[in-house]
Amino acid sequence: MNIQPLADRVLITPAPAEEKTVGGIIIPDTAKEKPLQGTVVAVGEGKKDEPMILKAGDTVLYGKYAGTEIEYDGEKYLVMRQSDVVAILK
């Protein structure tokens, strides 16, 4: 991975949006609900007063509007602060 988040930021691969059909009609990407779950790919070093709790490989839940979407090498990622993550799934 060539992206290294800084400070208290994490890089997350969002879970794919569920493919839903309504009566045989496929719902377009623009109408799909944004996933609220993903996998941590890389983490920053944390802050002096806030150590990094998350680690690469964690499956997490985050807020609906959390993070900044980026695209790198054809893959979509989210960059967000550790505090935007609301839970770790175990």
MOWOBEL-V890416 format. One record per residue. N is the residue number from 1. PHI is phi in whole degrees, -180 to 180 (NA if undefined). PSI is psi in degrees with one decimal (NA if undefined). D_LAST is the distance of its C-alpha to the last C-alpha in Angstrom with 2 decimals. Layout:
BEGIN
[[N	PHI	PSI	D_LAST] [N	PHI	PSI	D_LAST]]
END
This chain:
BEGIN
[[1	NA	127.3	24.03] [2	-97	5.4	27.00] [3	-108	124.1	25.34] [4	-120	109.3	24.42] [5	-63	152.4	23.28] [6	-105	155.6	25.25] [7	51	-121.5	24.60] [8	-100	25.8	21.51] [9	-96	152.4	20.88] [10	-129	151.9	18.12] [11	-107	124.3	18.69] [12	-125	138.3	16.38] [13	-94	114.0	16.97] [14	-68	147.2	16.72] [15	-66	146.5	15.61] [16	-65	145.3	18.97] [17	-67	143.5	20.66] [18	-69	136.7	21.10] [19	-81	116.7	24.58] [20	-121	143.8	26.40] [21	-126	147.2	29.96] [22	-122	106.3	32.28] [23	59	36.9	35.15] [24	88	-3.4	35.14] [25	-96	127.1	34.97] [26	-84	129.2	32.27] [27	-77	129.7	30.93] [28	-68	160.9	31.55] [29	-55	-35.7	28.97] [30	-68	-21.4	30.43] [31	-99	-3.7	29.67] [32	-75	146.9	26.05] [33	-74	138.3	23.41] [34	-69	131.1	21.58] [35	-67	149.5	17.86] [36	-114	17.3	15.58] [37	-135	148.4	12.53] [38	-166	-179.8	12.66] [39	-116	132.0	11.84] [40	-72	127.5	13.17] [41	-101	-40.3	16.23] [42	-151	152.5	18.06] [43	-131	154.1	18.23] [44	-81	-174.2	21.34] [45	-86	-7.8	22.46] [46	89	179.1	21.88] [47	-107	165.2	24.76] [48	-60	-39.8	26.91] [49	-98	2.0	25.90] [50	-143	96.4	22.23] [51	-69	155.6	20.26] [52	-78	119.8	17.60] [53	-92	-36.3	14.10] [54	-76	155.3	12.40] [55	-141	159.9	12.86] [56	-58	136.5	13.60] [57	100	-15.7	11.04] [58	-67	138.9	8.22] [59	-97	125.4	7.47] [60	-129	160.6	8.89] [61	-110	142.2	11.08] [62	-140	166.8	14.64] [63	-67	156.4	18.01] [64	-59	-38.0	20.36] [65	-110	19.3	22.93] [66	-77	147.4	20.95] [67	83	170.9	21.89] [68	-118	126.5	24.74] [69	-79	133.8	24.82] [70	-134	158.3	26.31] [71	-125	129.9	27.32] [72	-140	124.8	27.76] [73	53	39.3	29.15] [74	79	-1.3	28.64] [75	-103	144.5	24.87] [76	-99	135.3	23.63] [77	-133	164.7	21.37] [78	-120	135.6	20.60] [79	-112	124.8	21.44] [80	-147	165.2	20.39] [81	-76	150.8	20.28] [82	-56	-34.5	17.20] [83	-70	-15.6	18.30] [84	-79	-15.5	18.03] [85	-81	128.7	14.23] [86	-99	-20.7	13.27] [87	-163	154.9	9.48] [88	-109	127.8	6.38] [89	-86	133.6	3.79] [90	-116	NA	0.00]]
END
